[in-house]
């Protein structure tokens, strides 16, 4: 092994001599490089190989290249690159190759090698890397797309890109992303050919026997890709994605027409198709330039007419396909248009009337999705229609009585409106919603009670909430109870609540920290009480919370009544109780604490 390493070091001598001769490195720096490289070589030549050693080697060589580049710029020297940089680059390729051969499944190594090849414009080497990677990882469509994109954009080889896509589709015949990118590639190639032909014609260059293929120029290859794709992958969403790609190219009108006709014929009952057809009306061409509207008012009228045409299509859609998903598309469209800014008060008013009408009709048809009720209520509140908002919220909870989100939305509305119906609404909700989902409802009811009810009633409600919720949910309510007790009854009340709850498991660590903080805020905080709270917390969380032990130690060190001599016993207990990685965390932080860095 030593002989091999010495040989590799000797191979470096010519480039290092060049670095010193041209003044990029000093002799001392050259020696430092040899020393560092020797250590790295030993690590990657031993029997027990580690990935991190290869990464360190590669990173060192890349940093060396960056340093050489910086110094070249500084002294203005640009010669001898073949003897210096290129030999280093070749060596990095060799190390990458060894690493990817050893750890074939590490995609990050492959991608790092690809990035390095691109940075140094090593096209032949990069082609080999892609071939090796795809042979080992043919099950990842993203890698095929990356390779084809490089062939198309960097090597300008559409034929190579096409062959890669065809090979990829043999492995992944039902990959939407592959078909989308292949379709895009064929259209880009057609666009490139059309531009080249136009330039040749403008320059009046005789191409002789060479001629551009009409099939490629007219996107016939892309049409074939589209037809194969829709045979393999069903669904309107995929077909629409291909249509959106085709729309970016101005020579695909016939192809777009074919896709649209197929969509309407095949997916007549899909809301996505109807939604697309309706929104398409917004993109319809405006009048010719001579007839273009000039005033802001006439422009607003043109927008209004387009939106009306969209709504006509949506109306036809909900008649043909009266489903929740179709109504969702219609409502979403009207909301989007309503939220668009306009200087025309007439257009704004028309949009508001339309969105309210669509919301109401969808609700009356029992086809308004639960997710849209919140947006409806928000719109009504913005328009100061509080009574209507309250009515809609009640209707939503009647229709979706088992969804906690609906009840939470209604309670939030009642809180905002400062209504007296909160308690009745909450009790009604608990009858309909499962106990495991009631935490947000209890939180809202308690929030209302703290401001609207007496202390006794609120305390009774807190006690009731602990029994009604799941143990895991009661943790958050206990924290809230302690905070409320301190806020309304001061330290004495908070201590009573803590004493009453300290045996009612489960707890959170924050519950104990809150009580410790309350104690420390007192003018004459007693270390005896603080110790009691820490000891109680350590019984619950001592095995998993090294920071809790450290806080206890810091309290003994910093409190005016603390006993620093207790720190040793606390440390000893922590080492006994903590487990696994927590012990190491505690030791490192305790060392920082002793050194005054924590």
Protein Blocks (a to p, Z undefined) as FASTA:
>chain_A
ZZmmmmmmmmmmmmmmmmmmnopacfklmmmmmmmmmmmmmmmmmmbdcfklmmmmmmmm
mmmmmmmmmmmmmnopaghklmmmmmmmmmmmmmmmmmmmmmmmlmklmmmmmmmmmmno
paklmmmmmmmmmmmmmmbmklmmmmmmmmmmmnopaklmmmmmmmmmmmmmmbfklmmm
mmmmmmmmmmmmmmmmmmmmmnopaekjaccdfklmnommmmmmmmmmmmmpgcjklmmm
mmmmmmmpcklmmmmmmmmmmmmmmmmmbfklmmmmmmmmmmpccddfklpcfbfklmmm
mmmmmmmmmmmmmmmmmmmmccfklmmmmmmmmmmmmmpccfbfklmmmmmmmmmmmmmm
mmmnopacfklmmmmmmmmmmnopaklmmmmmmmmmmmmmmbmklmmmmmmmmmmnopak
lmmmmmmmmmmpcfklmmmmmmmmmmmmmmmmcfklmmmmmmmmmmmpcfklmmmmmmmm
mmmmmmmnojmlmmmmmmmmmmmccddfklmmmmmmmmmmpmblcfklmmmmmmmmmmmm
mmmmmklmmmmmmmmmmpmkbcfklmmmmmmmmmmmpgcjllmmmmmmmmmmmnopZZ
